Amino acid sequence: MLQHQKVRLPRFRPDPDRVRAAKITARDYQILEAIYRHRFLRSSHIVGLVEGSGQQILRRLHRLFHHGYVTRPRCQLDFFHAAGSTPMVYGISNKGARVLPAHVPGLDPKHSRTDWTAKNNSVQQIYLHHALLVSDIMVAMEIAFRNHPSVQFIPLERLFPHRARPITWRVESRSRKSSGIYPDAVFALEALNASGELKRCHYFVEADTGSMPIERKPSSKASSFAGKLELYSETWRQKLHRTELGIQRFQLLTVTISPKRAKQIAAVAGKIWHGPGIFLFTDLAAISKSAGCGSIFHHRWFTAHSGAEDTLKNCLAAG
């Protein structure tokens, strides 16, 4: 229980003297691992990912913050001013990162030497906004497939346990310009096909907040979403996903802010790419709704050429 409950505790400054210390529990390690894996999570994300009652998890989060295991980025203050009551955003702290390697199998101890507290305190709102969109997408995916009877969700750290983060590779565009690709997230789905063979498809995720222009004039050297799509299409054409990452097949999932923008980006993709269906587009509201009712496979994704027809299941079917 909290001490001096009538005096409100500071929202963004830990106050360990007024919050009773307690032994770190197995649930606390689950909370810390989830925050560490996703970089930033809302409290609502954590409640969805971690087993237990929502109130218990929120109490544990409260205690973990005031005893220095997690941080609350101050730039989220603008979220509260704009949206009223908003779930609190958490990041891992130095103290939290240090206790994880001994309790989370496969976690590289060198990551605990990063100054997470300083990184989180200096993060800007535009970065946090994008990072939370990535978390929205990945949490929805993870929850959707958690109890799926035939499909297993495989997170990045299990796919490439010995590869440096972030996952990146270089690709030469058709104009002979070499650029790096940095997917916002990577995961895989695995399932048995009709013949009983285990099939796996890898997914790269791009979270689009709407701040980047979809297209620019040909003479412009500034970035655009069309430029990203060209790099992914060249990755497929040059088979870099096989030579650089050792994977046989991938799809790019673009999740944006509205159905209108998803359709606009899909239309541009149709001008860039005429090969197999590697591009899928949707908006966050649609994917969150379908995840909640366990029907992401049945959710219609906009594609570059065939409209809203293909689903995630196509990648596994093609294997």
C-alpha positions as CSV (number, residue, x, y, z in Angstrom):
1,M,0.0,0.0,0.0
2,L,1.0,3.6,-0.6
3,Q,2.0,5.7,2.4
4,H,0.5,9.2,2.9
5,Q,-2.1,8.5,0.2
6,K,-3.8,11.9,0.7
7,V,-0.7,13.7,-0.6
8,R,-0.5,13.3,-4.3
9,L,2.7,11.7,-5.5
10,P,4.7,13.4,-8.3
11,R,3.8,12.2,-11.7
12,F,7.2,12.4,-13.4
13,R,9.6,12.3,-10.5
14,P,10.2,9.1,-8.5
15,D,9.5,9.5,-4.8
16,P,10.7,6.2,-3.2
17,D,10.4,7.6,0.4
18,R,6.6,7.6,0.1
19,V,6.1,4.3,-1.7
20,R,6.8,1.1,0.2
21,A,9.6,-1.0,-1.3
22,A,8.7,-4.6,-2.2
23,K,10.6,-7.6,-3.5
24,I,10.6,-7.8,-7.3
25,T,8.2,-10.5,-8.4
26,A,7.9,-12.7,-11.5
27,R,5.2,-10.4,-12.7
28,D,7.5,-7.4,-12.3
29,Y,10.1,-9.1,-14.5
30,Q,7.4,-9.7,-17.1
31,I,6.5,-6.0,-17.0
32,L,10.1,-4.9,-17.3
33,E,10.8,-7.4,-20.2
34,A,7.7,-6.2,-22.1
35,I,8.8,-2.5,-21.8
36,Y,12.4,-3.3,-22.7
37,R,11.3,-5.3,-25.8
38,H,9.0,-2.6,-27.1
39,R,11.1,0.5,-26.1
40,F,8.0,2.4,-24.9
41,L,4.6,1.1,-23.8
42,R,1.4,2.6,-22.5
43,S,0.1,1.2,-19.3
44,S,-2.9,-0.2,-21.3
45,H,-0.4,-2.1,-23.5
46,I,1.2,-3.6,-20.4
47,V,-2.1,-4.7,-19.0
48,G,-2.8,-6.4,-22.3
49,L,0.5,-8.2,-22.5
50,V,1.1,-9.3,-18.8
51,E,-1.0,-11.9,-17.0
52,G,-2.9,-10.7,-14.0
53,S,-5.6,-8.2,-13.1
54,G,-5.3,-4.7,-14.6
55,Q,-5.4,-3.1,-11.2
56,Q,-2.6,-5.3,-9.8
57,I,-0.4,-4.5,-12.9
58,L,-1.0,-0.8,-12.6
59,R,-0.1,-0.9,-8.9
60,R,3.1,-2.8,-9.7
61,L,3.9,-0.2,-12.4
62,H,3.4,2.6,-9.9
63,R,5.8,0.9,-7.5
64,L,8.4,0.1,-10.2
65,F,8.4,3.8,-11.3
66,H,8.8,5.3,-7.8
67,H,11.6,2.8,-7.0
68,G,13.5,3.6,-10.3
69,Y,13.0,0.5,-12.4
70,V,11.0,2.3,-15.2
71,T,10.8,5.9,-16.4
72,R,7.9,8.1,-17.5
73,P,9.1,10.3,-20.4
74,R,8.3,13.9,-19.7
75,C,7.4,14.8,-23.3
76,Q,4.2,12.8,-22.9
77,L,2.9,15.8,-20.9
78,D,1.5,17.1,-24.2
79,F,-0.5,14.0,-24.6
80,F,-2.3,14.6,-21.3
81,H,-3.0,18.3,-22.3
82,A,-4.4,17.3,-25.7
83,A,-6.3,14.2,-24.8
84,G,-7.3,14.5,-21.1
85,S,-6.9,11.3,-19.2
86,T,-4.4,9.2,-21.2
87,P,-2.6,6.0,-20.2
88,M,0.8,6.7,-18.8
89,V,3.8,5.9,-21.1
90,Y,6.7,3.9,-19.7
91,G,10.3,3.2,-20.7
92,I,13.0,1.0,-19.1
93,S,15.5,2.7,-16.8
94,N,19.1,1.9,-16.1
95,K,18.1,0.1,-12.9
96,G,15.4,-1.9,-14.7
97,A,17.8,-2.9,-17.5
98,R,20.4,-4.1,-15.1
99,V,18.2,-6.6,-13.3
100,L,16.8,-8.1,-16.5
101,P,19.6,-10.3,-18.0
102,A,19.7,-12.6,-14.9
103,H,16.0,-13.3,-15.2
104,V,15.3,-13.2,-19.0
105,P,16.9,-16.0,-21.0
106,G,18.7,-14.9,-24.1
107,L,18.9,-11.2,-23.2
108,D,22.3,-9.8,-24.1
109,P,23.8,-8.3,-21.0
110,K,25.6,-5.6,-23.0
111,H,22.3,-3.9,-23.6
112,S,22.0,-3.2,-19.9
113,R,25.1,-0.9,-20.2
114,T,23.1,1.6,-22.3
115,D,22.1,4.8,-20.5
116,W,18.3,4.1,-20.9
117,T,17.4,6.7,-18.3
118,A,19.1,9.5,-20.1
119,K,17.8,8.3,-23.5
120,N,14.2,8.3,-22.2
121,N,14.5,11.7,-20.5
122,S,15.8,13.3,-23.7
123,V,13.3,11.8,-26.1
124,Q,11.3,14.2,-28.2
125,Q,7.5,14.1,-28.7
126,I,7.7,13.3,-32.4
127,Y,9.9,10.3,-31.7
128,L,7.7,9.1,-28.9
129,H,4.5,9.5,-31.0
130,H,6.1,7.2,-33.7
131,A,7.4,4.7,-31.2
132,L,4.0,4.4,-29.6
133,L,2.4,3.7,-33.0
134,V,4.9,0.9,-33.5
135,S,4.0,-0.4,-30.0
136,D,0.3,-0.2,-30.9
137,I,0.8,-2.3,-33.9
138,M,3.1,-4.9,-32.3
139,V,1.0,-5.3,-29.2
140,A,-2.1,-5.8,-31.3
141,M,-0.3,-8.5,-33.3
142,E,1.1,-10.3,-30.3
143,I,-2.2,-10.4,-28.5
144,A,-4.1,-11.5,-31.6
145,F,-1.9,-14.6,-32.0
146,R,-1.3,-15.4,-28.3
147,N,-4.0,-18.1,-28.2
148,H,-4.4,-18.8,-31.9
149,P,-5.0,-22.5,-32.4
150,S,-2.8,-22.9,-35.4
151,V,-0.5,-19.8,-35.9
152,Q,2.4,-18.9,-33.7
153,F,3.7,-15.3,-33.3
154,I,7.5,-15.1,-33.2
155,P,9.0,-11.8,-32.0
156,L,12.3,-10.3,-33.3
157,E,14.5,-11.5,-30.5
158,R,13.7,-15.1,-31.2
159,L,14.2,-14.7,-34.9
160,F,17.6,-13.1,-34.8
161,P,19.0,-13.8,-31.3
162,H,22.6,-13.1,-32.2
163,R,22.1,-10.2,-34.6
164,A,22.7,-6.6,-33.6
165,R,19.7,-4.3,-33.2
166,P,18.1,-2.7,-35.1
167,I,17.7,-5.1,-38.1
168,T,19.0,-3.3,-41.1
169,W,20.5,-3.9,-44.5
170,R,21.7,-1.8,-47.5
171,V,20.1,-1.9,-50.9
172,E,20.9,-0.2,-54.2
173,S,18.0,1.5,-55.8
174,R,17.4,1.6,-59.6
175,S,19.1,4.9,-59.7
176,R,22.2,3.2,-58.3
177,K,21.9,5.0,-55.0
178,S,22.8,2.9,-52.0
179,S,20.5,3.3,-48.9
180,G,19.9,1.6,-45.7
181,I,16.5,0.0,-44.7
182,Y,15.5,0.2,-41.0
183,P,12.1,-1.5,-40.5
184,D,10.2,-0.2,-37.5
185,A,9.5,-3.7,-36.4
186,V,10.1,-7.3,-37.5
187,F,8.2,-10.5,-36.6
188,A,7.2,-13.8,-38.1
189,L,4.2,-16.1,-38.2
190,E,4.5,-19.9,-38.2
191,A,1.9,-22.5,-39.0
192,L,1.4,-26.0,-40.5
193,N,0.1,-26.0,-44.0
194,A,-2.4,-28.4,-45.5
195,S,0.4,-31.0,-46.1
196,G,1.6,-30.8,-42.5
197,E,4.7,-28.8,-43.3
198,L,5.8,-26.1,-40.9
199,K,5.8,-22.8,-42.8
200,R,7.1,-19.5,-41.6
201,C,6.7,-16.0,-43.1
202,H,8.6,-12.9,-42.0
203,Y,7.0,-9.5,-41.7
204,F,8.6,-6.1,-41.8
205,V,6.5,-3.3,-40.3
206,E,6.4,0.4,-41.2
207,A,4.4,2.7,-38.9
208,D,3.3,5.8,-40.7
209,T,2.2,8.8,-38.6
210,G,1.3,10.8,-41.7
211,S,4.2,13.2,-41.3
212,M,6.2,11.9,-44.3
213,P,5.0,12.9,-47.8
214,I,3.8,9.9,-49.8
215,E,5.5,11.1,-53.0
216,R,7.9,13.9,-53.9
217,K,9.0,15.5,-57.2
218,P,11.5,13.3,-59.1
219,S,14.1,16.0,-58.6
220,S,13.8,16.1,-54.8
221,K,16.4,14.3,-52.7
222,A,14.2,14.4,-49.6
223,S,12.7,11.2,-48.3
224,S,9.2,10.0,-49.1
225,F,7.1,6.9,-48.4
226,A,7.3,6.0,-52.1
227,G,11.1,5.9,-51.7
228,K,10.8,3.4,-48.8
229,L,8.5,1.2,-50.9
230,E,11.1,1.2,-53.8
231,L,13.8,0.0,-51.4
232,Y,11.7,-2.9,-50.2
233,S,10.7,-3.8,-53.7
234,E,14.4,-3.8,-54.7
235,T,15.2,-5.9,-51.6
236,W,12.8,-8.5,-53.0
237,R,14.0,-8.2,-56.6
238,Q,17.7,-8.5,-55.6
239,K,16.9,-11.3,-53.1
240,L,18.6,-9.4,-50.3
241,H,16.2,-10.8,-47.8
242,R,17.8,-14.2,-48.5
243,T,21.4,-13.2,-48.8
244,E,21.4,-10.6,-46.0
245,L,18.9,-12.0,-43.5
246,G,18.6,-15.7,-44.5
247,I,14.8,-15.6,-44.9
248,Q,12.9,-17.0,-47.8
249,R,9.9,-14.7,-48.0
250,F,8.6,-11.5,-46.5
251,Q,5.7,-9.1,-46.6
252,L,5.8,-5.4,-45.7
253,L,2.9,-4.3,-43.4
254,T,2.3,-0.6,-43.5
255,V,0.0,0.7,-40.7
256,T,-1.0,4.3,-41.0
257,I,-3.4,6.8,-39.4
258,S,-6.5,6.5,-41.6
259,P,-8.1,4.3,-44.3
260,K,-7.8,7.1,-46.8
261,R,-4.0,7.4,-46.4
262,A,-3.7,3.6,-46.5
263,K,-5.5,3.6,-49.9
264,Q,-3.3,6.5,-51.1
265,I,-0.1,4.7,-50.2
266,A,-1.4,1.4,-51.8
267,A,-2.1,3.3,-55.0
268,V,1.5,4.6,-55.1
269,A,2.8,1.1,-54.4
270,G,0.9,-0.1,-57.5
271,K,3.0,2.3,-59.6
272,I,6.3,1.1,-58.1
273,W,5.8,-2.7,-57.8
274,H,4.4,-5.3,-60.3
275,G,5.6,-8.5,-58.7
276,P,4.1,-10.8,-56.0
277,G,2.0,-9.4,-53.2
278,I,4.6,-8.3,-50.7
279,F,2.9,-5.0,-49.8
280,L,-0.1,-4.8,-47.4
281,F,-1.6,-1.6,-46.0
282,T,-4.2,-0.7,-43.3
283,D,-4.9,1.8,-40.6
284,L,-4.4,1.5,-36.8
285,A,-8.1,1.6,-35.9
286,A,-8.8,-1.4,-38.2
287,I,-5.9,-3.5,-37.0
288,S,-6.7,-2.8,-33.3
289,K,-10.4,-3.7,-33.8
290,S,-9.6,-6.9,-35.6
291,A,-7.0,-7.9,-33.1
292,G,-9.5,-7.4,-30.3
293,C,-11.9,-9.9,-31.8
294,G,-9.1,-12.3,-33.0
295,S,-9.7,-11.8,-36.7
296,I,-6.5,-10.2,-38.1
297,F,-6.4,-13.0,-40.6
298,H,-9.8,-12.0,-41.9
299,H,-9.2,-8.3,-41.8
300,R,-9.0,-6.8,-45.3
301,W,-5.6,-5.3,-46.1
302,F,-5.3,-2.9,-49.1
303,T,-2.8,-4.2,-51.6
304,A,-0.8,-2.6,-54.5
305,H,-3.0,-4.1,-57.3
306,S,-5.9,-6.1,-56.1
307,G,-7.7,-3.7,-53.7
308,A,-8.7,-4.9,-50.3
309,E,-8.4,-8.6,-50.8
310,D,-5.2,-10.2,-49.6
311,T,-4.7,-11.1,-45.9
312,L,-1.7,-12.1,-43.8
313,K,-2.6,-15.7,-44.4
314,N,-1.4,-15.5,-48.0
315,C,2.2,-15.3,-47.0
316,L,2.0,-18.4,-44.9
317,A,0.0,-20.2,-47.7
318,A,2.8,-19.4,-50.2
319,G,5.4,-20.4,-47.7
